[in-house]
Protein backbone atom coordinates (compact mmCIF):
# COMPACT_ATOMS: atom_id res chain seq x y z
CA UNK A 1 0.00 0.00 0.00
CA UNK A 2 1.29 3.45 -0.90
CA UNK A 3 0.40 6.60 1.00
CA UNK A 4 0.77 9.98 -0.70
CA UNK A 5 0.72 13.48 0.75
CA UNK A 6 -2.39 15.35 -0.46
CA UNK A 7 -0.57 18.69 -0.75
CA UNK A 8 0.04 19.51 -4.42
CA UNK A 9 3.69 19.37 -5.50
CA UNK A 10 4.71 17.45 -2.36
CA UNK A 11 6.51 14.23 -3.25
CA UNK A 12 6.34 12.54 0.16
CA UNK A 13 5.20 8.94 -0.05
CA UNK A 14 5.17 5.99 2.28
CA UNK A 15 5.73 2.49 0.95
CA UNK A 16 5.51 -0.72 2.93
CA UNK A 17 9.26 -1.21 2.92
CA UNK A 18 12.15 -0.35 5.19
CA UNK A 19 13.14 3.29 5.08
CA UNK A 20 16.68 4.22 4.22
CA UNK A 21 19.16 4.79 7.01
CA UNK A 22 19.77 8.37 8.16
CA UNK A 23 16.45 9.41 6.65
CA UNK A 24 14.21 11.76 8.63
CA UNK A 25 10.96 10.01 9.47
CA UNK A 26 7.95 11.34 7.60
CA UNK A 27 4.57 10.76 9.17
CA UNK A 28 1.21 11.11 7.49
CA UNK A 29 -1.79 12.58 9.24
CA UNK A 30 -5.46 12.13 8.40
CA UNK A 31 -7.71 15.11 7.98
CA UNK A 32 -9.42 15.80 11.30
CA UNK A 33 -12.95 14.53 11.91
CA UNK A 34 -13.87 17.76 13.71
CA UNK A 35 -15.71 19.82 11.04
CA UNK A 36 -14.28 23.17 12.22
CA UNK A 37 -10.67 21.99 12.26
CA UNK A 38 -11.17 20.16 8.95
CA UNK A 39 -12.45 23.43 7.43
CA UNK A 40 -9.30 25.20 8.71
CA UNK A 41 -7.10 22.58 7.00
CA UNK A 42 -9.00 23.03 3.72
CA UNK A 43 -8.78 26.81 4.02
CA UNK A 44 -5.02 26.53 4.62
CA UNK A 45 -4.64 24.45 1.45
CA UNK A 46 -6.67 26.91 -0.62
CA UNK A 47 -5.17 30.13 0.74
CA UNK A 48 -1.65 28.96 1.64
CA UNK A 49 -0.94 26.51 -1.16
CA UNK A 50 -3.35 27.85 -3.81
CA UNK A 51 -4.70 24.31 -4.16
CA UNK A 52 -7.89 24.40 -6.20
CA UNK A 53 -9.02 20.82 -5.52
CA UNK A 54 -8.90 21.16 -1.71
CA UNK A 55 -12.66 21.30 -1.29
CA UNK A 56 -13.17 17.95 -3.07
CA UNK A 57 -11.16 15.58 -0.89
CA UNK A 58 -10.51 11.96 -1.86
CA UNK A 59 -11.66 9.18 0.45
CA UNK A 60 -8.72 9.12 2.91
CA UNK A 61 -6.51 12.14 2.31
CA UNK A 62 -3.37 12.54 4.40
CA UNK A 63 -0.86 15.34 4.83
CA UNK A 64 2.75 14.69 5.81
CA UNK A 65 4.41 16.31 8.79
CA UNK A 66 6.60 18.45 6.49
CA UNK A 67 3.66 20.88 6.16
CA UNK A 68 3.40 21.55 9.89
CA UNK A 69 5.61 23.76 12.04
CA UNK A 70 7.95 21.97 14.44
CA UNK A 71 5.95 23.22 17.42
CA UNK A 72 2.80 21.54 15.98
CA UNK A 73 4.37 18.06 15.99
CA UNK A 74 5.43 15.96 18.97
CA UNK A 75 7.62 12.87 18.94
CA UNK A 76 6.02 9.92 20.73
CA UNK A 77 8.57 7.16 20.61
CA UNK A 78 11.64 6.48 18.55
CA UNK A 79 10.20 7.35 15.13
CA UNK A 80 6.52 8.09 15.71
CA UNK A 81 5.31 11.65 15.22
CA UNK A 82 1.91 12.94 16.31
CA UNK A 83 0.17 16.25 15.68
CA UNK A 84 -0.75 18.37 18.65
CA UNK A 85 -4.45 19.19 18.99
CA UNK A 86 -5.71 22.05 16.80
CA UNK A 87 -2.63 21.94 14.51
CA UNK A 88 -3.17 23.34 11.03
CA UNK A 89 -0.79 22.84 8.08
CA UNK A 90 1.10 26.04 7.26
CA UNK A 91 4.21 25.14 5.23
CA UNK A 92 3.47 24.76 1.51
CA UNK A 93 5.63 24.45 -1.63
CA UNK A 94 3.21 26.53 -3.74
CA UNK A 95 3.11 29.45 -1.32
CA UNK A 96 4.04 32.79 -2.81
CA UNK A 97 7.04 34.33 -1.17
CA UNK A 98 6.88 37.91 0.05
CA UNK A 99 9.46 40.17 -1.57
Backbone torsions as a table, in degrees:
resi	resn	phi	psi	omega
1	UNK	NA	136.0	179.9
2	UNK	-111.6	136.6	176.8
3	UNK	-114.9	131.1	179.3
4	UNK	-114.8	150.9	172.7
5	UNK	-77.7	134.9	-176.9
6	UNK	-75.7	-16.4	-178.4
7	UNK	-69.3	125.9	180.0
8	UNK	-57.8	141.7	178.0
9	UNK	78.8	-14.3	177.6
10	UNK	-74.3	135.9	-177.9
11	UNK	-107.1	11.8	179.9
12	UNK	-67.6	130.0	175.8
13	UNK	-137.8	162.3	177.3
14	UNK	-133.3	117.6	177.9
15	UNK	-105.7	156.2	174.5
16	UNK	-81.0	75.6	175.5
17	UNK	-154.9	165.3	180.0
18	UNK	-66.1	138.2	176.8
19	UNK	-79.0	159.5	-179.0
20	UNK	-72.7	150.6	178.5
21	UNK	-64.3	152.5	178.9
22	UNK	62.0	21.3	179.4
23	UNK	-100.8	132.0	177.5
24	UNK	-62.0	135.2	178.3
25	UNK	-69.7	137.8	175.8
26	UNK	-114.5	125.6	177.7
27	UNK	-110.1	152.6	-179.1
28	UNK	-115.7	136.4	-173.9
29	UNK	-122.4	132.2	178.2
30	UNK	-69.3	154.9	172.8
31	UNK	-64.7	142.2	-177.2
32	UNK	-65.7	151.3	177.5
33	UNK	-81.9	-21.9	177.0
34	UNK	-65.9	120.9	-174.9
35	UNK	-59.8	-36.0	-179.4
36	UNK	-69.2	-44.3	179.4
37	UNK	-69.5	-37.9	176.7
38	UNK	-60.3	-41.7	177.8
39	UNK	-63.8	-35.5	177.3
40	UNK	-66.3	-39.1	177.8
41	UNK	-63.5	-45.2	-179.6
42	UNK	-63.8	-42.6	178.4
43	UNK	-61.5	-40.3	178.7
44	UNK	-62.9	-40.0	178.4
45	UNK	-65.8	-41.2	-178.6
46	UNK	-70.8	-50.2	-175.3
47	UNK	-81.1	-39.2	-176.3
48	UNK	-84.1	-36.4	-176.2
49	UNK	-109.9	-3.3	-179.3
50	UNK	55.6	40.6	-177.5
51	UNK	-91.9	111.5	-174.1
52	UNK	-73.5	-27.3	-176.5
53	UNK	-90.9	12.5	-174.0
54	UNK	-66.8	-26.4	-178.6
55	UNK	-83.7	-9.4	175.7
56	UNK	-115.7	82.0	-175.2
57	UNK	-76.9	144.7	172.9
58	UNK	-69.9	-176.1	-173.1
59	UNK	-62.5	-49.0	-177.9
60	UNK	-131.1	68.3	-177.9
61	UNK	-71.2	147.1	177.8
62	UNK	-135.1	151.3	176.6
63	UNK	-123.8	135.1	-178.5
64	UNK	-78.8	161.8	-176.2
65	UNK	-66.9	-11.9	-179.8
66	UNK	-67.6	-13.0	-178.8
67	UNK	-100.0	9.7	178.6
68	UNK	-119.3	146.6	177.3
69	UNK	-66.9	155.2	-178.7
70	UNK	-57.3	-36.5	-178.6
71	UNK	-73.6	-8.4	177.4
72	UNK	-91.4	-8.7	-175.1
73	UNK	-119.7	138.1	175.3
74	UNK	-123.5	144.2	-179.3
75	UNK	-89.8	125.4	-179.2
76	UNK	-124.0	76.2	-176.7
77	UNK	119.2	-172.4	-174.6
78	UNK	-64.3	-47.3	-177.7
79	UNK	-132.4	12.2	-177.4
80	UNK	-96.3	128.5	178.8
81	UNK	-114.4	141.4	-180.0
82	UNK	-133.7	143.3	177.0
83	UNK	-78.2	142.5	173.1
84	UNK	-75.5	154.6	-179.8
85	UNK	-57.3	143.7	177.4
86	UNK	69.5	15.1	177.0
87	UNK	-71.8	140.7	179.5
88	UNK	-128.2	134.8	178.7
89	UNK	-61.5	140.0	-176.5
90	UNK	-142.9	-0.2	-179.3
91	UNK	-114.6	113.8	-173.4
92	UNK	-131.9	141.3	179.0
93	UNK	-71.1	-25.9	-178.4
94	UNK	-89.8	1.5	-177.3
95	UNK	-64.7	139.6	176.9
96	UNK	-79.1	134.0	-179.9
97	UNK	-86.7	138.9	176.7
98	UNK	-74.2	140.5	178.8
99	UNK	-107.1	NA	NA
